[in-house]
Amino acid sequence: MFTAILSCWVLIQHFLGVADAFISISHPSPTTAALSVSAERRRPGQKGYGGRGGRDGGGRGGARPRRRDDDNFQRPKSASTGSTFRSRTASGNTADVDVVPKKINGERLSGSLDCEHFGKCPGCVVDERVADTEIVRSAKRYFSSPFVRKNRLDRNQGAMYDSEEAMKDDGFYRVVVPSPLTQWRTQAKLAVAPKSSWGRDGCIFGLYERGTHDVLPIPHCVVHHPSINRAIEALTRATERVGTAAYNENTGEGGLRYVQCQVERSTGLICLTVVWNAEKLKETQPQLSRLIKELKKIEPRLFHSIWCHCNDSAGNAIFARGASRWHPVDGPDFIREPIAGTNPEKREGMLYFSPQAFRQGNLDGFDNIAQHVANEVPGGSKVCELYAGVGVLGLTALSLRAREAEAAMEDVEWFGDEETEKKEPLAWLRCSDENPNNPRCFNRAVGSMPTEVTGRPPRFGKKKGRKGRGRRGGGKQATEIKGEEGMTLAELMAQVEQSELQGPGDEKKASSKVSYLVASAAEALHKGQALGADVLIVDPPRKGLEDEVLVQLCKPPNPNQDYTEDPTYLTAPRHTINWANDVRKLIYVSCGFDALARDSDRLLSSGGGGWKLEGATGYVLFPGSNHVETVAIFNR
C-alpha cells in the first residue's frame, strides 16, 4: 500500500514539473519565468548560484570587523538566469543570452530602416544591416584578440597563438538588436534655426548637417517615436503662428535654442523642454507663454509636461549647469516608466525621470540591457552601483531577485523543492552618482516598490496644491517644502513616524537596505560604498571609468584587510585600504567602446587585480548609428 502511494506521488510530481515547464515556455511572464528557474537549474551540467548573503549582518557596520580567511571565503556562483537568459553556454561564454529570440534578432540584423532622410541626415550611418558598422567590427576584433582570449573564462582559446586565426571573430562577442529598427527613439534633442533670414516667421527643428551648424529638418523620422514627430510638427506650426525667434549664434539674438522631447511610453505623452537664450525665466516672457499657449491649442492632449531651461552661455552645450536654470512650467514633475520585467498592474515599482536626470534615448532597448544585468547579479548579493543615474540597473536587479525569491517560497510551500530555497533577494543595494537631481527620482522609485523589497516604509499620501495635469500649484504649501535627498516634508515626517513604530534594529535594517549617495564614482568608493559588496555595477559615460576607480579595481584582494561594511570600523591607514576589496563580480555597461577596451586592458593585465572576462554582449541600442552598448562581465 505504501509503495503504491509513493509511486502515485512520484507521478504527480513528474506531471507538475512537466506542466510547470510548459507554462514557463508558453507564457514567459516575469512570474512564470521565475517559477521555471528551478527546472532550468536541474538540467544536467548546469550549476545553480548562491550568494554570501548577510555574512555579518545586514546593515552598515552591523558587527565589528573580522579577519577574512581566504580558505573559508566562498565566491558567489554564477547566476542561473532562467528561461530568458542562459548563464553559460557549452563553451562557457555568458555572452550567449536570449534577451531577444534568435529569429527576431536575425530579422533585425538583416532588416533596413528605409528612411527618406538617409544620406543627408547625420544621425544614421547605415540604412540596413545595422550591426555592419565599424564600431561593431572593432569590438569583435578586440574580444577575439590573443590578449583577451587568454584572459577569458570560456574554452575557446585554442587559436590564440595561431597568427592566421588570432584576429578572427570567434563568436565570443554576440551582437543583439534589443528593439525594433524603427520608432525606438523615446528621447530626442533637436537644434533650432530660423525658418528664413527674417527670423520672425517661425523655426525649423532638426540636426546639424555634418561639419556645419546648418540645421537639417527631419520630419517623419522613422526612428523617432510617433509622438516626437507630432510634437515637432506642432512646434513648427506654433512658432510660425506666434512668431517665435530662433537663437542666432552669430549675433546672440533670438530666444529658442534647442528642444528636448521625452516620451512616457505608457501614455505616449511628451515631456517637452525648451532651451531659451536667457539667464532667468522672466526674460523669456511674453514669448514663451505665447508659444506654450499655442502649442496646447494645436495639440491639447499630447504634452505631459513642459519645462524651460535657461541657457545664455556661448558654445554648443545644450544645457547649462546649475539647478536654477531649470523651470517647470506646466504639468507634473516626473515621467513614470515601469521597472524592466515587472507588471505595472501589480504595482511592483516604477522608475521616475525628470528632464534634469539622465535618461536613455531608447528605453525599450535599455530595458533588455537592464534585465541582462539583473540576471547576472546572484541572489543574496550585496550590490554597489556607481554612475547609477536614477538607479535603473540596480533597482531592476533588486526587483527581479525579490520577485524570484517570493516565487521560490511559494514553490517550496507547494512542492518542497530544495533547489528553489537558494533563491534570495539582494542583501542590500547602494547607488551613487554626482547629479544632485537624481535622489528625488530614486527615492520616488523606491517608494513605489513594495516595502518587503526595499526595506523602506511606503510613501504616505500625495502632494497637495496640484489639480490635474495642467496648472502648477498655487502657493507654497507644507507638503512642497523639500527635505534631505529631495524628499518632501510630509515624506520625511512619515518616515519618522514609521521608525518610531520599529525597534532600533529594524530601523537600521530598513534604512540600509537601499541607499543613494550624491558623489562621483571615486568619491563614492572612498566613502565605503563598495565595502562588503559582492557585485559592482558600473555604467560610466563615454570617457569610461575614472582613473581612481580603476586603481582600486586593479588592486589584488587583500585577505588580511578587515571585513566591514562601514568605513568607520577600518583600522588600517586610509592609503593602504582596498576600497573594492570584497568585489568578486564586475558588471561593466559601456556606451563608449574605445574606453571599454582601454579599461579592459588594465583590468585583464597581469597587475589588474586578478580579473577574467566571463562574457561580453554588444547591443545595437541606436539602430542606424555607429554606436554599440556593451555589457561585459568580469570575475575574480
PAZA-898879 format. One record per residue (C-alpha): x, y, z; residue in one letter. Coordinates in steps of 0.2 Angstrom, whole numbers, padded with zeros to 4 digits, always signed. Example, Ala and Ser with C-alpha at 12.3 -4.5 7.8 and 13.67 -1.06 7.14 Angstrom:
// residues 2
+0062-0022+0039A
+0068-0005+0036S
// end
This chain:
// residues 636
+0000+0000+0000M
+0014+0012+0005F
+0023+0008-0011T
+0008+0012-0022A
+0005+0028-0013I
+0024+0033-0016L
+0023+0029-0034S
+0007+0040-0036C
+0016+0054-0028W
+0031+0052-0039V
+0020+0053-0055L
+0011+0068-0048I
+0027+0077-0045Q
+0033+0072-0063H
+0017+0079-0070F
+0018+0095-0061L
+0036+0098-0066G
+0031+0095-0085V
+0016+0107-0083A
+0027+0120-0075D
+0040+0119-0089A
+0026+0120-0102F
+0019+0136-0093I
+0036+0144-0092S
+0039+0141-0111I
+0022+0146-0117S
+0020+0161-0106H
+0037+0169-0101P
+0030+0182-0089S
+0041+0188-0075P
+0032+0177-0063T
+0032+0161-0073T
+0049+0164-0079A
+0055+0165-0061A
+0045+0149-0057L
+0054+0140-0071S
+0071+0143-0065V
+0072+0128-0053S
+0068+0117-0068A
+0081+0125-0078E
+0094+0123-0064R
+0091+0104-0063R
+0097+0101-0081R
+0112+0090-0081P
+0128+0100-0081G
+0120+0117-0076Q
+0125+0125-0060K
+0115+0135-0048G
+0120+0150-0039Y
+0122+0156-0021G
+0126+0172-0013G
+0136+0175+0003R
+0120+0183+0010G
+0121+0193+0025G
+0138+0187+0031R
+0140+0198+0047D
+0123+0205+0047G
+0113+0217+0035G
+0117+0235+0039G
+0132+0246+0038R
+0143+0242+0052G
+0132+0228+0058G
+0145+0218+0068A
+0163+0223+0072R
+0176+0219+0058P
+0184+0202+0057R
+0199+0195+0048R
+0193+0186+0032R
+0201+0169+0029D
+0203+0166+0010D
+0201+0147+0013D
+0184+0150+0021N
+0179+0163+0009F
+0166+0157-0004Q
+0164+0167-0020R
+0146+0169-0026P
+0142+0157-0040K
+0136+0162-0057S
+0118+0166-0058A
+0106+0154-0066S
+0096+0165-0077T
+0080+0155-0080G
+0071+0154-0097S
+0076+0171-0103T
+0094+0170-0101F
+0107+0156-0101R
+0121+0159-0088S
+0134+0149-0098R
+0135+0140-0114T
+0144+0124-0119A
+0159+0135-0122S
+0157+0143-0105G
+0153+0160-0113N
+0140+0170-0103T
+0138+0182-0118A
+0126+0170-0126D
+0110+0177-0120V
+0092+0175-0127D
+0087+0193-0122V
+0080+0194-0139V
+0074+0177-0148P
+0087+0172-0161K
+0074+0173-0175K
+0069+0191-0171I
+0086+0196-0168N
+0091+0189-0185G
+0077+0198-0194E
+0083+0214-0186R
+0101+0212-0190L
+0096+0209-0209S
+0082+0222-0209G
+0083+0240-0216S
+0077+0257-0210L
+0070+0264-0227D
+0072+0282-0220C
+0069+0296-0233E
+0082+0307-0224H
+0096+0294-0225F
+0112+0301-0234G
+0108+0319-0229K
+0104+0316-0210C
+0120+0314-0199P
+0110+0303-0187G
+0112+0287-0196C
+0127+0279-0205V
+0119+0263-0211V
+0101+0261-0218D
+0102+0242-0217E
+0112+0228-0208R
+0113+0239-0193V
+0126+0229-0185A
+0138+0231-0200D
+0147+0246-0193T
+0165+0250-0189E
+0162+0251-0171I
+0154+0233-0170V
+0168+0226-0181R
+0181+0234-0169S
+0173+0226-0154A
+0173+0209-0162K
+0191+0210-0166R
+0195+0216-0149Y
+0186+0202-0140F
+0194+0189-0151S
+0212+0196-0150S
+0225+0185-0142P
+0227+0196-0126F
+0208+0195-0122V
+0207+0176-0127R
+0220+0171-0114K
+0211+0181-0101N
+0193+0174-0105R
+0184+0161-0095L
+0177+0151-0110D
+0186+0137-0118R
+0188+0144-0135N
+0207+0148-0133Q
+0215+0136-0144G
+0219+0148-0158A
+0226+0162-0148M
+0244+0159-0153Y
+0239+0155-0172D
+0244+0170-0182S
+0230+0167-0195E
+0217+0163-0183E
+0222+0175-0169A
+0212+0190-0175M
+0196+0181-0182K
+0180+0184-0174D
+0177+0168-0164D
+0159+0172-0159G
+0163+0177-0141F
+0156+0194-0143Y
+0137+0192-0148R
+0128+0206-0156V
+0110+0209-0151V
+0097+0222-0158V
+0086+0224-0142P
+0072+0234-0150S
+0063+0236-0167P
+0073+0246-0180L
+0060+0260-0181T
+0051+0271-0169Q
+0063+0266-0155W
+0069+0284-0150R
+0059+0289-0135T
+0070+0304-0131Q
+0076+0317-0144A
+0087+0333-0143K
+0085+0344-0158L
+0093+0360-0163A
+0083+0376-0168V
+0086+0388-0183A
+0076+0402-0190P
+0064+0397-0205K
+0071+0412-0215S
+0083+0426-0214S
+0069+0437-0207W
+0068+0427-0191G
+0051+0431-0186R
+0041+0418-0197D
+0044+0403-0186G
+0058+0390-0183C
+0064+0374-0190I
+0069+0359-0180F
+0082+0345-0184G
+0100+0340-0183L
+0116+0349-0188Y
+0122+0344-0205E
+0139+0335-0205R
+0153+0348-0202G
+0142+0363-0201T
+0129+0372-0190H
+0116+0372-0203D
+0100+0364-0196V
+0093+0350-0207L
+0074+0347-0203P
+0070+0328-0201I
+0051+0327-0202P
+0043+0310-0201H
+0060+0302-0195C
+0057+0284-0194V
+0067+0281-0179V
+0058+0294-0169H
+0043+0288-0158H
+0027+0295-0167P
+0024+0306-0153S
+0040+0315-0155I
+0036+0318-0174N
+0019+0325-0168R
+0027+0337-0156A
+0040+0343-0168I
+0026+0347-0181E
+0016+0356-0168A
+0031+0366-0163L
+0034+0371-0181T
+0016+0377-0183R
+0016+0386-0166A
+0032+0395-0169T
+0025+0401-0186E
+0009+0407-0178R
+0016+0417-0164V
+0032+0422-0172G
+0045+0414-0161T
+0063+0420-0165A
+0076+0406-0165A
+0093+0409-0157Y
+0106+0416-0169N
+0123+0411-0163E
+0132+0424-0174N
+0123+0439-0166T
+0117+0431-0150G
+0099+0437-0153E
+0083+0426-0153G
+0076+0415-0140G
+0073+0397-0144L
+0089+0387-0145R
+0085+0368-0143Y
+0071+0357-0139V
+0071+0340-0130Q
+0056+0328-0131C
+0054+0314-0119Q
+0040+0301-0122V
+0031+0292-0107E
+0029+0276-0115R
+0013+0270-0106S
+0003+0286-0112T
+0013+0292-0127G
+0013+0309-0119L
+0028+0321-0122I
+0038+0330-0108C
+0044+0345-0118L
+0059+0355-0113T
+0063+0371-0122V
+0080+0379-0121V
+0079+0398-0121W
+0093+0411-0123N
+0090+0419-0106A
+0098+0419-0089E
+0082+0420-0079K
+0064+0414-0083L
+0057+0431-0083K
+0067+0436-0098E
+0058+0423-0108T
+0042+0432-0107Q
+0030+0435-0115P
+0037+0425-0130Q
+0037+0408-0120L
+0019+0410-0113S
+0013+0413-0131R
+0022+0398-0138L
+0015+0386-0124I
-0002+0393-0126K
-0002+0390-0145E
+0006+0373-0143L
-0008+0367-0131K
-0021+0374-0143K
-0014+0364-0158I
-0011+0348-0148E
-0021+0349-0132P
-0019+0330-0127R
+0000+0327-0132L
+0010+0336-0119F
+0013+0328-0102H
+0023+0342-0095S
+0033+0357-0101I
+0049+0364-0094W
+0060+0379-0098C
+0079+0378-0097H
+0088+0395-0097C
+0105+0394-0106N
+0113+0411-0111D
+0130+0403-0112S
+0141+0403-0128A
+0145+0387-0136G
+0136+0371-0141N
+0131+0364-0124A
+0113+0361-0124I
+0110+0363-0105F
+0119+0375-0094A
+0125+0370-0077R
+0115+0375-0061G
+0098+0369-0054A
+0092+0387-0055S
+0092+0386-0074R
+0078+0373-0074W
+0060+0379-0073H
+0044+0368-0073P
+0031+0377-0082V
+0016+0366-0084D
+0012+0348-0079G
+0019+0335-0067P
+0037+0335-0062D
+0041+0317-0067F
+0038+0304-0081I
+0035+0287-0074R
+0041+0271-0083E
+0039+0253-0076P
+0054+0244-0070I
+0060+0232-0083A
+0052+0214-0081G
+0039+0220-0069T
+0020+0220-0071N
+0013+0238-0069P
-0004+0231-0064E
+0004+0223-0049K
+0012+0239-0043R
+0029+0231-0042E
+0038+0248-0044G
+0040+0262-0056M
+0055+0272-0062L
+0054+0291-0061Y
+0063+0303-0073F
+0064+0322-0074S
+0072+0332-0088P
+0086+0336-0075Q
+0091+0317-0074A
+0099+0306-0087F
+0088+0295-0097R
+0092+0283-0111Q
+0086+0288-0129G
+0080+0270-0132N
+0071+0264-0116L
+0063+0249-0124D
+0081+0243-0129G
+0088+0248-0112F
+0075+0238-0103D
+0083+0222-0111N
+0100+0228-0105I
+0094+0231-0088A
+0086+0213-0087Q
+0103+0206-0093H
+0112+0215-0079V
+0099+0210-0066A
+0101+0191-0071N
+0120+0192-0069E
+0118+0198-0051V
+0117+0182-0040P
+0103+0181-0027G
+0108+0186-0009G
+0122+0198-0016S
+0127+0215-0009K
+0127+0227-0023V
+0136+0243-0026C
+0131+0253-0042E
+0142+0268-0047L
+0137+0280-0061Y
+0119+0275-0056A
+0109+0289-0063G
+0091+0286-0056V
+0096+0268-0051G
+0089+0259-0067V
+0101+0244-0066L
+0102+0242-0048G
+0083+0243-0045L
+0079+0231-0059T
+0091+0218-0050A
+0083+0222-0033L
+0066+0219-0040S
+0070+0204-0050L
+0078+0194-0036R
+0064+0199-0024A
+0051+0193-0036R
+0061+0177-0039E
+0063+0174-0020A
+0045+0176-0017E
+0040+0164-0031A
+0053+0152-0024A
+0045+0152-0007M
+0028+0148-0015E
+0036+0134-0025D
+0044+0127-0009V
+0027+0128+0000E
+0018+0118-0014W
+0032+0106-0020F
+0045+0106-0007G
+0059+0109-0020D
+0075+0112-0010E
+0084+0120-0025E
+0072+0135-0025T
+0077+0139-0007E
+0093+0145-0014K
+0085+0160-0022K
+0087+0175-0011E
+0083+0194-0013P
+0098+0206-0013L
+0105+0209+0004A
+0107+0227+0000W
+0109+0240-0014L
+0120+0256-0013R
+0118+0268-0028C
+0128+0284-0031S
+0130+0297-0045D
+0136+0315-0044E
+0120+0323-0051N
+0111+0331-0036P
+0094+0329-0045N
+0095+0310-0046N
+0090+0306-0027P
+0072+0314-0030R
+0069+0302-0044C
+0077+0287-0035F
+0068+0290-0019N
+0051+0290-0028R
+0055+0274-0037A
+0060+0266-0021V
+0044+0272-0013G
+0034+0265-0027S
+0041+0247-0024M
+0034+0235-0011P
+0041+0238+0007T
+0047+0220+0008E
+0058+0223-0007V
+0066+0239-0002T
+0066+0238+0017G
+0059+0256+0017R
+0042+0262+0023P
+0030+0266+0010P
+0027+0284+0005R
+0011+0291+0013F
-0002+0302+0005G
+0000+0313-0011K
+0006+0331-0013K
-0007+0344-0012K
-0008+0360-0022G
-0009+0352-0039R
-0026+0350-0048K
-0025+0338-0063G
-0010+0338-0075R
-0011+0356-0080G
-0008+0371-0069R
+0006+0370-0056R
+0001+0373-0038G
-0003+0390-0032G
+0005+0394-0015G
+0019+0386-0006K
+0012+0373+0005Q
+0019+0362+0019A
+0020+0347+0008T
+0030+0356-0005E
+0045+0360+0007I
+0060+0350+0002K
+0070+0340+0014G
+0085+0329+0013E
+0088+0320-0004E
+0074+0329-0012G
+0060+0322-0001M
+0045+0332+0004T
+0042+0337+0022L
+0027+0325+0023A
+0038+0310+0017E
+0051+0314+0030L
+0038+0315+0044M
+0030+0299+0038A
+0047+0290+0039Q
+0050+0297+0056V
+0033+0291+0062E
+0037+0274+0054Q
+0054+0272+0063S
+0045+0276+0080E
+0035+0260+0077L
+0050+0250+0074Q
+0064+0244+0086G
+0081+0250+0084P
+0087+0235+0074G
+0073+0236+0062D
+0076+0255+0059E
+0094+0252+0055K
+0090+0237+0044K
+0076+0247+0035A
+0087+0262+0032S
+0102+0252+0025S
+0093+0240+0013K
+0093+0253-0001V
+0103+0269-0001S
+0109+0283-0013Y
+0124+0294-0012L
+0127+0310-0022V
+0146+0308-0026A
+0157+0305-0040S
+0162+0286-0043A
+0179+0289-0035A
+0172+0299-0020E
+0159+0285-0018A
+0172+0272-0017L
+0182+0281-0004H
+0167+0284+0007K
+0165+0265+0008G
+0151+0262-0004Q
+0158+0246-0011A
+0164+0239+0006L
+0156+0222+0008G
+0149+0222-0009A
+0150+0206-0019D
+0145+0214-0035V
+0149+0231-0043L
+0139+0238-0057I
+0147+0252-0067V
+0138+0262-0081D
+0151+0276-0084P
+0149+0290-0098P
+0158+0288-0114R
+0175+0293-0107K
+0175+0277-0096G
+0179+0274-0078L
+0188+0287-0068E
+0206+0283-0065D
+0205+0281-0046E
+0191+0268-0049V
+0202+0258-0060L
+0216+0260-0047V
+0205+0252-0034Q
+0199+0238-0045L
+0216+0234-0051C
+0222+0231-0033K
+0223+0212-0029P
+0211+0207-0015P
+0219+0208+0002N
+0214+0193+0014P
+0221+0202+0029N
+0210+0218+0027Q
+0197+0219+0040D
+0180+0214+0033Y
+0167+0228+0037T
+0153+0237+0028E
+0156+0253+0037D
+0172+0263+0034P
+0172+0270+0052T
+0177+0252+0058Y
+0193+0251+0047L
+0208+0252+0057T
+0222+0252+0043A
+0228+0269+0036P
+0217+0275+0023R
+0230+0275+0009H
+0233+0256+0012T
+0214+0252+0010I
+0207+0242-0005N
+0190+0251-0006W
+0184+0237-0018A
+0192+0223-0008N
+0176+0212-0007D
+0170+0214-0025V
+0171+0197-0035R
+0160+0202-0049K
+0161+0217-0060L
+0147+0221-0072I
+0153+0235-0084Y
+0139+0243-0095V
+0149+0253-0108S
+0142+0266-0120C
+0160+0270-0127G
+0169+0255-0134F
+0186+0264-0135D
+0185+0267-0117A
+0179+0250-0113L
+0194+0242-0122A
+0206+0254-0113R
+0199+0249-0096D
+0198+0231-0100S
+0216+0231-0105D
+0220+0237-0087R
+0208+0225-0078L
+0215+0210-0088L
+0233+0214-0087S
+0245+0204-0075S
+0243+0218-0062G
+0225+0220-0064G
+0218+0213-0048G
+0215+0195-0055G
+0200+0199-0066W
+0195+0187-0080K
+0182+0191-0093L
+0167+0180-0092E
+0156+0187-0106G
+0153+0202-0117A
+0137+0206-0127T
+0135+0220-0139G
+0118+0229-0140Y
+0114+0240-0155V
+0104+0252-0145L
+0103+0265-0158F
+0100+0256-0175P
+0107+0265-0189G
+0121+0274-0179S
+0139+0269-0177N
+0137+0265-0159H
+0136+0250-0148V
+0132+0247-0130E
+0142+0233-0122T
+0138+0223-0106V
+0155+0215-0101A
+0156+0203-0086I
+0172+0201-0076F
+0175+0189-0062N
+0189+0186-0050R
// end
